[in-house]
Amino acid sequence: MAQRVAAFIGGATKTLEIAIYDLRLATDPAATVLGAFDAAQKRGVAVRLMFNQDNPDTIPVPPPAQVDWEFIDRLKAIGVQTKAVHGVPDLMHHKYVVRDAGTAQAAVLTGSMNWTNDSFTREENVVFSMASAEIAADYERNFEELWQRPVVAASGHFTSPWVTLADATRIRPYFCPGRGPKLVHEMARSISEAKSRLRVCSPVITSGPILGALAEACAHSQADISGVYDATQMDEVQSQWGTQATVSWKIAAFQTIITSVQFGSKRSTPYSKGSVHDFMHAKIMVADDYVYSGSFNLSHSGEQNAENVVQLRSPQVADLCTAYIDAVAARYGGRPLTGK
């Protein structure tokens, strides 16, 4: 994945704008990415990088970012402009790169992948690249508002229209927290309306509207439903729910999901500072021919964080994403691929 990130950076001719939650690279991946930045600077590309300031509190989902200040200093030394966004009380949880915004060659690289050695090698992640001046303009707008005013709560308060690509794929980005409530209700609507297939791949599933709609679908829908989640993180979440009477219904809803449908569940290494991070980290949902993917865990807290999600409508992309989710689910105890 370091090579893919470097290749995307290597295509820039004018600007690069990077928003990344967790930035900790070492050894070969660090050299690869740093080399791509250095080459871009030497080509005259203006590079800006924004990252989440370390959160000192204990936050199990998502695990707190641990910025590598030495790597940041190395980027500054070659001319990259950097800015920290304080992740208190809400996280700057984006993971995207905007390339050459404002030009016909503009493109975006986005998904669930942080820039860490573990993310590149041990975790499951999904990444999309989109060549679209219109989509890049929306991402650049989100980046610019956080760069000028690095306050998470003030970001994402704008509506992005649908964009139709040359192959008829339709795309619409959402940015949280500004569009968080709209995003989760749109996802819940897609779950409720799914007729043929529904796939969910997320470390946690805790957003009330999404959890409720998914539990209802698993209990009553005729659609083909399956998915995968991170068992270690969901155990932690359910323990928290058990101490809060107002959200205890979520435990029953989640149990309905995993007892009605054969979901995969990855038993990842519990988070601790310095531990291996091998989470089931991909965040993607398919409902019929709609796909939702980005940095957003299907969680209530994600609605308050700075997050981005692309909503796509494409049978071909939905087929590809369904196959990916089925493969990951089967790896961790979900429905066997041969049993589809």
Stockholm file with secondary structure:
# STOCKHOLM 1.0

chainA/1-340         MAQRVAAFIGGATKTLEIAIYDLRLATDPAATVLGAFDAAQKRGVAVRLMFNQDNPDTIPVPPPAQVDWEFIDRLKAIGVQTKAVHGVPDLMHHKYVVRDAGTAQAAVLTGSMNWTNDSFTREENVVFSMASAEIAADYERNFEELWQRPVVAASGHFTSPWVTLADATRIRPYFCPGRGPKLVHEMARSISEAKSRLRVCSPVITSGPILGALAEACAHSQADISGVYDATQMDEVQSQWGTQATVSWKIAAFQTIITSVQFGSKRSTPYSKGSVHDFMHAKIMVADDYVYSGSFNLSHSGEQNAENVVQLRSPQVADLCTAYIDAVAARYGGRPLTGK
#=GR chainA/1-340 SS CHHHHHHHHHTCSSEEEEEESCEECCHHHHHHHHHHHHHHHHTTCEEEEEEEECCCSCCCSSCCCCCCHHHHHHHHHTTCEEEEEECSSSCBCCEEEEESTTSTTCEEEEESCCEEHHHHHTSBCCEEEEECHHHHHHHHHHHHHHHHSCCGGGSCCSCCCCEECTTSCEEEEEEETTTHHHHHHHHHHHHHHCSSEEEEECSCBCCHHHHHHHHHHHHHCCSEEEEEEEHHHHHHHHHHHTTCGGGTHHHHHHHHHHHHSCCEEECCCCCCTTSCCCCBCCCEEEETTEEEEESCCBSHHHHHSBEEEEEEECHHHHHHHHHHHHHHHHHTTSCCGGGC
#=GC SS_cons         CHHHHHHHHHTCSSEEEEEESCEECCHHHHHHHHHHHHHHHHTTCEEEEEEEECCCSCCCSSCCCCCCHHHHHHHHHTTCEEEEEECSSSCBCCEEEEESTTSTTCEEEEESCCEEHHHHHTSBCCEEEEECHHHHHHHHHHHHHHHHSCCGGGSCCSCCCCEECTTSCEEEEEEETTTHHHHHHHHHHHHHHCSSEEEEECSCBCCHHHHHHHHHHHHHCCSEEEEEEEHHHHHHHHHHHTTCGGGTHHHHHHHHHHHHSCCEEECCCCCCTTSCCCCBCCCEEEETTEEEEESCCBSHHHHHSBEEEEEEECHHHHHHHHHHHHHHHHHTTSCCGGGC
//
